[in-house]
Amino acid sequence: MEDKLFEACRKGDTATLLKLIEEDPLILEDSIGHASKETPLHLASLLGHTDFVRLILNQKPEFAKVVNRKGYSPMHLACANGHVELVEHLLKIDLDTGHELCRRRDNKGRTPLHLATIKGRVLVAGELLMACPESVMEVTEQKETILHLTVKNENGFKALRILVEKLNSKELLNWKDEEGNTILHLAAARKQHKVMKYLLSQSSLDMNAVNSKGLRALDIMLAGSRQSNDQEVVEKLSVAARLAKDDEKPLSKQPTHVQDNVIDMDSMVPTQKDPVESMSTAKSDDQDWLKEMRKGIMVMAVLISTVSFDVAINPPGGVWQDGVSVSNITKGIYSQRPGHSIMGEILPSSFIWFLVWDSIAFLASMSIIVALTSPSRLIGTTIRWGYVRLMMWVVIASVHMVFLYGVHMIIDWNVYSRAVILPFVFFYAVVGLFGLSTGWSMIIEWRNMAYEHWMKKNR
């Protein structure tokens, strides 16, 4: 008989249930008495058989309070599995019990709302909150609210936004779990950038809240492993935390006998800045500059690589257009091979150096593009940024040489010496000292970076 009852539960067969009750009016009481097993009501709630559950509860409404060995009531199972219609029916019964079902806890101290939140059942959570608004303040054994549980869900951003907007509770936004973590701490630890950006838009959120380890969300972001998309969140969090901290300047404690006649020393002694905050602010300013510089260098590198490629394909003086023949040009005899450079045969030495410097400019530009588009974060004190700066100098020098050899091949020497050589001599005389000082400073920077790397390695 019992096997038939559970088989009817699995199928949601209400006709069989009615027949079994007719044959044995105590069959439901007998099944509920087995506390070590799942009852038919739990099984039907788990599978979402609303009509079957409704039929059982019409016979015995008190069965809705029965829990299994894990402490789950039918409400727990229906909420965890997202059976909205079944939850609505159980909530109607819960009206007569003072929301006892809605606030009942399982063996781990979790309410049906907690389970719905953990599983991401947004519609079920909405029904529970409308029927029992006070359940929102129920916390788990770890003192976690439904907002904490939502942040822990990797796909909980949509649910979090709905909950924050509907609840509009400053207390919940800044609630701390047993480790002192707010939802902002949890989002920072999990690198949930989208969640953090949304939370930072909430004016009632405490940006400088510290957990039991004395860490703010900003400290967690700076201390953890860095990702390429961390910087935007760090900058926003740093600015928001700094603005919020302006209203939280603690007074220095003085002995009781001094406080009566003490002068306000805060106005006389400079305020010592938080070292982490100062570091993050400096990094933020440096990154802003690097972002703009990165864009400009990328445009320059793409442009020069394009021009150097075009110049190599279409060299100064053009290419032979006629068929294979022999032509006399200034006492020389040249083979007019179609597509071959004219200057490559007339001035082979200059043309070779022209191509050498053009190739260097092209390769250096391409290496800059590769360095700037690699996924790791660009920092002004890294060897990679030093490499980009070096390649910039190589590109500039190569473009100068390409210009000199290119112009030399297409104009007369007397014009070349006056119109090109003299301006270049003047230019390098003016900027030569600057170039030498810049190059020396780069050498010093690389030496310092190598020394710091060696020191860290040998600590």
SULFEN-V396381 format. One record per residue. N is the residue number from 0. PHI is phi in degrees with one decimal (999 if undefined). OMEGA is omega in whole degrees, -180 to 180 (* if undefined). Layout:
n->N phi->PHI omega->OMEGA
n->N phi->PHI omega->OMEGA
This chain:
n->0 phi->999 omega->-179
n->1 phi->-65.4 omega->178
n->2 phi->-62.3 omega->178
n->3 phi->-64.9 omega->180
n->4 phi->-64.3 omega->-179
n->5 phi->-70.5 omega->176
n->6 phi->-66.7 omega->176
n->7 phi->-65.5 omega->177
n->8 phi->-63.2 omega->-179
n->9 phi->-62.3 omega->-179
n->10 phi->-90.1 omega->-175
n->11 phi->71.7 omega->-175
n->12 phi->-85.0 omega->-179
n->13 phi->-69.8 omega->180
n->14 phi->-63.1 omega->178
n->15 phi->-64.9 omega->179
n->16 phi->-60.4 omega->179
n->17 phi->-61.2 omega->180
n->18 phi->-65.6 omega->-179
n->19 phi->-68.7 omega->178
n->20 phi->-65.2 omega->179
n->21 phi->-65.6 omega->-180
n->22 phi->-74.1 omega->-179
n->23 phi->-140.6 omega->-177
n->24 phi->-59.6 omega->-178
n->25 phi->-99.3 omega->-175
n->26 phi->-63.2 omega->179
n->27 phi->-69.0 omega->178
n->28 phi->-60.0 omega->180
n->29 phi->-64.1 omega->-179
n->30 phi->-71.0 omega->179
n->31 phi->-68.2 omega->-177
n->32 phi->-68.8 omega->180
n->33 phi->-86.5 omega->-174
n->34 phi->-68.7 omega->-178
n->35 phi->-84.7 omega->-177
n->36 phi->-119.6 omega->171
n->37 phi->-72.6 omega->178
n->38 phi->-82.3 omega->176
n->39 phi->-56.2 omega->-180
n->40 phi->-66.8 omega->177
n->41 phi->-64.2 omega->-179
n->42 phi->-63.7 omega->179
n->43 phi->-65.8 omega->178
n->44 phi->-68.5 omega->178
n->45 phi->-61.3 omega->-177
n->46 phi->-87.6 omega->176
n->47 phi->80.1 omega->178
n->48 phi->-84.4 omega->-173
n->49 phi->-60.8 omega->-178
n->50 phi->-63.0 omega->180
n->51 phi->-65.1 omega->178
n->52 phi->-63.6 omega->180
n->53 phi->-60.9 omega->-180
n->54 phi->-65.4 omega->179
n->55 phi->-64.8 omega->-177
n->56 phi->-71.5 omega->174
n->57 phi->-65.2 omega->178
n->58 phi->-77.9 omega->-176
n->59 phi->-138.9 omega->-179
n->60 phi->-60.1 omega->-178
n->61 phi->-66.8 omega->179
n->62 phi->-66.4 omega->180
n->63 phi->-65.2 omega->-178
n->64 phi->-90.7 omega->-177
n->65 phi->-70.5 omega->179
n->66 phi->-115.9 omega->177
n->67 phi->-90.9 omega->-174
n->68 phi->-67.5 omega->176
n->69 phi->-93.8 omega->-180
n->70 phi->84.5 omega->-179
n->71 phi->-83.1 omega->169
n->72 phi->-91.7 omega->175
n->73 phi->-56.1 omega->178
n->74 phi->-63.8 omega->177
n->75 phi->-56.2 omega->-176
n->76 phi->-67.6 omega->180
n->77 phi->-65.6 omega->-179
n->78 phi->-70.1 omega->-178
n->79 phi->-62.6 omega->-177
n->80 phi->-101.4 omega->171
n->81 phi->72.8 omega->179
n->82 phi->-87.8 omega->-172
n->83 phi->-62.3 omega->-177
n->84 phi->-62.0 omega->179
n->85 phi->-66.5 omega->178
n->86 phi->-61.6 omega->178
n->87 phi->-59.7 omega->179
n->88 phi->-67.3 omega->179
n->89 phi->-65.4 omega->178
n->90 phi->-67.1 omega->177
n->91 phi->-65.0 omega->176
n->92 phi->-66.7 omega->-177
n->93 phi->-68.1 omega->178
n->94 phi->-61.8 omega->-178
n->95 phi->-82.9 omega->-178
n->96 phi->-109.3 omega->-179
n->97 phi->67.9 omega->180
n->98 phi->61.6 omega->179
n->99 phi->-65.1 omega->-180
n->100 phi->-66.7 omega->-177
n->101 phi->-67.4 omega->-175
n->102 phi->-107.8 omega->-180
n->103 phi->-68.0 omega->-177
n->104 phi->-107.9 omega->175
n->105 phi->-85.3 omega->-177
n->106 phi->-67.0 omega->178
n->107 phi->-103.2 omega->176
n->108 phi->77.2 omega->-177
n->109 phi->-105.7 omega->177
n->110 phi->-87.2 omega->175
n->111 phi->-56.2 omega->178
n->112 phi->-64.9 omega->177
n->113 phi->-61.4 omega->-179
n->114 phi->-65.3 omega->178
n->115 phi->-62.3 omega->180
n->116 phi->-68.9 omega->179
n->117 phi->-59.6 omega->-179
n->118 phi->-84.0 omega->179
n->119 phi->74.3 omega->180
n->120 phi->-86.9 omega->-173
n->121 phi->-64.6 omega->-178
n->122 phi->-64.7 omega->178
n->123 phi->-64.3 omega->179
n->124 phi->-58.9 omega->178
n->125 phi->-63.5 omega->178
n->126 phi->-63.2 omega->-179
n->127 phi->-64.8 omega->-178
n->128 phi->-69.2 omega->178
n->129 phi->-69.7 omega->-178
n->130 phi->-77.7 omega->-176
n->131 phi->-139.1 omega->-176
n->132 phi->-58.1 omega->-177
n->133 phi->-67.8 omega->-179
n->134 phi->-69.0 omega->-179
n->135 phi->-65.6 omega->-179
n->136 phi->-89.2 omega->177
n->137 phi->-72.1 omega->-180
n->138 phi->-119.7 omega->179
n->139 phi->-79.3 omega->178
n->140 phi->-64.4 omega->177
n->141 phi->-92.6 omega->179
n->142 phi->62.3 omega->179
n->143 phi->-94.5 omega->174
n->144 phi->-88.7 omega->178
n->145 phi->-66.3 omega->177
n->146 phi->-69.9 omega->175
n->147 phi->-59.7 omega->-178
n->148 phi->-65.6 omega->179
n->149 phi->-68.7 omega->179
n->150 phi->-64.3 omega->179
n->151 phi->-69.4 omega->176
n->152 phi->-82.0 omega->-176
n->153 phi->-59.9 omega->180
n->154 phi->-108.5 omega->-173
n->155 phi->-96.2 omega->-176
n->156 phi->-61.7 omega->-179
n->157 phi->-61.6 omega->179
n->158 phi->-64.8 omega->179
n->159 phi->-61.6 omega->-179
n->160 phi->-62.6 omega->179
n->161 phi->-65.0 omega->-178
n->162 phi->-64.8 omega->-179
n->163 phi->-62.7 omega->-178
n->164 phi->-71.2 omega->-178
n->165 phi->-75.6 omega->-177
n->166 phi->-77.5 omega->178
n->167 phi->49.7 omega->-175
n->168 phi->-117.2 omega->177
n->169 phi->-65.1 omega->-179
n->170 phi->-62.8 omega->180
n->171 phi->-68.8 omega->-180
n->172 phi->-60.5 omega->-175
n->173 phi->-107.5 omega->-180
n->174 phi->-66.5 omega->-179
n->175 phi->-110.6 omega->177
n->176 phi->-80.6 omega->-175
n->177 phi->-66.1 omega->177
n->178 phi->-98.7 omega->178
n->179 phi->79.9 omega->-178
n->180 phi->-88.7 omega->169
n->181 phi->-86.7 omega->179
n->182 phi->-65.5 omega->177
n->183 phi->-68.7 omega->175
n->184 phi->-60.3 omega->-178
n->185 phi->-63.2 omega->180
n->186 phi->-64.3 omega->179
n->187 phi->-66.5 omega->-179
n->188 phi->-65.3 omega->-178
n->189 phi->-96.4 omega->179
n->190 phi->55.7 omega->179
n->191 phi->-89.6 omega->-172
n->192 phi->-63.5 omega->-179
n->193 phi->-64.3 omega->178
n->194 phi->-64.5 omega->-178
n->195 phi->-65.5 omega->178
n->196 phi->-61.4 omega->179
n->197 phi->-68.4 omega->-179
n->198 phi->-63.1 omega->-180
n->199 phi->-67.6 omega->177
n->200 phi->-83.9 omega->-180
n->201 phi->-90.5 omega->-175
n->202 phi->-66.2 omega->-177
n->203 phi->-86.4 omega->-180
n->204 phi->-81.7 omega->178
n->205 phi->-82.8 omega->-177
n->206 phi->-72.2 omega->-175
n->207 phi->-103.6 omega->179
n->208 phi->-60.8 omega->-180
n->209 phi->-111.7 omega->178
n->210 phi->-91.5 omega->-177
n->211 phi->-66.1 omega->177
n->212 phi->-93.0 omega->179
n->213 phi->77.7 omega->-177
n->214 phi->-104.4 omega->170
n->215 phi->-91.8 omega->177
n->216 phi->-61.8 omega->178
n->217 phi->-61.9 omega->179
n->218 phi->-62.2 omega->179
n->219 phi->-65.3 omega->179
n->220 phi->-64.2 omega->-178
n->221 phi->-74.2 omega->-176
n->222 phi->-83.1 omega->-177
n->223 phi->-78.2 omega->176
n->224 phi->-63.8 omega->-175
n->225 phi->-88.7 omega->176
n->226 phi->-117.7 omega->-175
n->227 phi->-63.2 omega->-178
n->228 phi->-102.9 omega->178
n->229 phi->-73.8 omega->-166
n->230 phi->-60.6 omega->-179
n->231 phi->-61.1 omega->180
n->232 phi->-68.5 omega->179
n->233 phi->-61.0 omega->180
n->234 phi->-63.7 omega->-179
n->235 phi->-64.8 omega->-180
n->236 phi->-67.5 omega->179
n->237 phi->-64.8 omega->179
n->238 phi->-65.1 omega->-179
n->239 phi->-63.6 omega->180
n->240 phi->-66.6 omega->180
n->241 phi->-66.7 omega->179
n->242 phi->-66.9 omega->180
n->243 phi->-67.1 omega->-176
n->244 phi->-75.4 omega->180
n->245 phi->-60.3 omega->-179
n->246 phi->-92.7 omega->-175
n->247 phi->-128.3 omega->179
n->248 phi->-86.0 omega->-178
n->249 phi->-72.8 omega->176
n->250 phi->-78.9 omega->178
n->251 phi->-70.7 omega->-178
n->252 phi->-76.8 omega->178
n->253 phi->-124.4 omega->174
n->254 phi->-58.9 omega->-174
n->255 phi->-58.4 omega->-176
n->256 phi->-74.2 omega->180
n->257 phi->-95.2 omega->-172
n->258 phi->-62.5 omega->-176
n->259 phi->-64.8 omega->-175
n->260 phi->-116.2 omega->-175
n->261 phi->-76.5 omega->175
n->262 phi->-88.8 omega->-180
n->263 phi->-64.0 omega->-176
n->264 phi->-73.5 omega->180
n->265 phi->-61.7 omega->-179
n->266 phi->-82.8 omega->-176
n->267 phi->-108.0 omega->-178
n->268 phi->-98.3 omega->179
n->269 phi->-59.0 omega->180
n->270 phi->-74.2 omega->178
n->271 phi->-81.6 omega->-177
n->272 phi->-78.6 omega->175
n->273 phi->-63.4 omega->-177
n->274 phi->-61.2 omega->178
n->275 phi->-65.8 omega->180
n->276 phi->-65.9 omega->179
n->277 phi->-62.1 omega->179
n->278 phi->-63.7 omega->-178
n->279 phi->-67.9 omega->178
n->280 phi->-66.5 omega->179
n->281 phi->-62.7 omega->178
n->282 phi->-63.2 omega->-179
n->283 phi->-64.2 omega->179
n->284 phi->-64.0 omega->-180
n->285 phi->-64.3 omega->-179
n->286 phi->-69.1 omega->176
n->287 phi->-60.7 omega->179
n->288 phi->-64.8 omega->-179
n->289 phi->-65.5 omega->179
n->290 phi->-61.8 omega->180
n->291 phi->-66.6 omega->179
n->292 phi->-64.3 omega->-179
n->293 phi->-61.3 omega->179
n->294 phi->-61.7 omega->-179
n->295 phi->-64.1 omega->-179
n->296 phi->-66.8 omega->179
n->297 phi->-62.5 omega->178
n->298 phi->-61.6 omega->179
n->299 phi->-60.7 omega->-177
n->300 phi->-64.3 omega->179
n->301 phi->-64.4 omega->-179
n->302 phi->-64.3 omega->-178
n->303 phi->-68.1 omega->178
n->304 phi->-63.4 omega->178
n->305 phi->-66.5 omega->-179
n->306 phi->-66.2 omega->-179
n->307 phi->-64.9 omega->176
n->308 phi->-66.1 omega->-179
n->309 phi->-65.9 omega->-180
n->310 phi->-66.7 omega->179
n->311 phi->-67.1 omega->179
n->312 phi->-77.0 omega->179
n->313 phi->-122.1 omega->-174
n->314 phi->-69.5 omega->177
n->315 phi->-57.4 omega->-180
n->316 phi->89.8 omega->177
n->317 phi->82.1 omega->-180
n->318 phi->-125.9 omega->178
n->319 phi->-64.5 omega->-178
n->320 phi->-108.3 omega->-175
n->321 phi->-83.7 omega->176
n->322 phi->-74.7 omega->-178
n->323 phi->-69.4 omega->179
n->324 phi->-159.5 omega->180
n->325 phi->-116.0 omega->-177
n->326 phi->-135.0 omega->176
n->327 phi->-90.7 omega->177
n->328 phi->-133.9 omega->179
n->329 phi->45.4 omega->174
n->330 phi->70.7 omega->-180
n->331 phi->-111.8 omega->177
n->332 phi->-115.5 omega->-173
n->333 phi->-126.6 omega->178
n->334 phi->-86.1 omega->-177
n->335 phi->-86.7 omega->179
n->336 phi->-83.4 omega->-176
n->337 phi->-56.5 omega->177
n->338 phi->86.7 omega->180
n->339 phi->-88.7 omega->-176
n->340 phi->-66.2 omega->177
n->341 phi->-69.2 omega->-179
n->342 phi->-69.2 omega->177
n->343 phi->-66.6 omega->177
n->344 phi->-99.6 omega->-178
n->345 phi->-77.4 omega->-180
n->346 phi->-126.5 omega->-174
n->347 phi->-60.8 omega->-179
n->348 phi->-64.8 omega->179
n->349 phi->-64.0 omega->-179
n->350 phi->-67.4 omega->178
n->351 phi->-63.3 omega->180
n->352 phi->-67.5 omega->176
n->353 phi->-60.3 omega->180
n->354 phi->-69.0 omega->179
n->355 phi->-61.4 omega->-179
n->356 phi->-69.4 omega->177
n->357 phi->-66.3 omega->178
n->358 phi->-65.6 omega->178
n->359 phi->-62.7 omega->179
n->360 phi->-62.1 omega->-179
n->361 phi->-65.1 omega->-178
n->362 phi->-66.6 omega->178
n->363 phi->-64.3 omega->178
n->364 phi->-64.8 omega->179
n->365 phi->-64.4 omega->179
n->366 phi->-67.2 omega->176
n->367 phi->-64.9 omega->179
n->368 phi->-60.9 omega->179
n->369 phi->-62.3 omega->-179
n->370 phi->-64.3 omega->-177
n->371 phi->-79.3 omega->-179
n->372 phi->-101.4 omega->176
n->373 phi->-69.0 omega->-171
n->374 phi->-68.3 omega->-178
n->375 phi->-69.7 omega->-174
n->376 phi->-75.5 omega->-180
n->377 phi->-89.3 omega->179
n->378 phi->-121.7 omega->-174
n->379 phi->-67.0 omega->-177
n->380 phi->-106.7 omega->-178
n->381 phi->-96.6 omega->178
n->382 phi->-64.8 omega->-180
n->383 phi->-64.1 omega->177
n->384 phi->-67.1 omega->175
n->385 phi->-62.3 omega->178
n->386 phi->-64.3 omega->178
n->387 phi->-60.5 omega->179
n->388 phi->-62.5 omega->179
n->389 phi->-63.1 omega->180
n->390 phi->-64.6 omega->176
n->391 phi->-62.5 omega->177
n->392 phi->-64.0 omega->179
n->393 phi->-62.5 omega->179
n->394 phi->-62.8 omega->-179
n->395 phi->-62.0 omega->179
n->396 phi->-63.0 omega->-179
n->397 phi->-66.1 omega->179
n->398 phi->-62.7 omega->176
n->399 phi->-59.7 omega->-178
n->400 phi->-67.8 omega->176
n->401 phi->-60.6 omega->178
n->402 phi->-62.8 omega->-178
n->403 phi->-61.8 omega->-179
n->404 phi->-70.3 omega->179
n->405 phi->-64.9 omega->179
n->406 phi->-68.7 omega->180
n->407 phi->-59.3 omega->-177
n->408 phi->-78.8 omega->-173
n->409 phi->-119.0 omega->177
n->410 phi->-130.5 omega->-180
n->411 phi->-68.7 omega->-175
n->412 phi->-64.3 omega->-178
n->413 phi->-63.9 omega->176
n->414 phi->-72.3 omega->-179
n->415 phi->-61.7 omega->-178
n->416 phi->-65.6 omega->-178
n->417 phi->-87.0 omega->-173
n->418 phi->-86.6 omega->-175
n->419 phi->-118.0 omega->-175
n->420 phi->-62.1 omega->-177
n->421 phi->-60.3 omega->177
n->422 phi->-60.7 omega->180
n->423 phi->-68.0 omega->178
n->424 phi->-61.2 omega->179
n->425 phi->-63.1 omega->-179
n->426 phi->-62.0 omega->-178
n->427 phi->-71.6 omega->176
n->428 phi->-67.4 omega->-179
n->429 phi->-74.8 omega->-174
n->430 phi->-95.6 omega->-177
n->431 phi->-59.1 omega->-180
n->432 phi->-62.4 omega->179
n->433 phi->-63.6 omega->179
n->434 phi->-64.3 omega->179
n->435 phi->-65.4 omega->-180
n->436 phi->-66.3 omega->179
n->437 phi->-66.1 omega->179
n->438 phi->-63.8 omega->178
n->439 phi->-65.3 omega->179
n->440 phi->-63.8 omega->177
n->441 phi->-64.8 omega->178
n->442 phi->-62.6 omega->179
n->443 phi->-63.4 omega->180
n->444 phi->-62.2 omega->180
n->445 phi->-64.5 omega->178
n->446 phi->-63.4 omega->179
n->447 phi->-65.2 omega->179
n->448 phi->-63.6 omega->178
n->449 phi->-64.8 omega->180
n->450 phi->-67.2 omega->178
n->451 phi->-63.0 omega->178
n->452 phi->-63.3 omega->-180
n->453 phi->-67.1 omega->180
n->454 phi->-65.8 omega->179
n->455 phi->-63.3 omega->-178
n->456 phi->-68.4 omega->-176
n->457 phi->-100.2 omega->176
n->458 phi->-73.0 omega->*
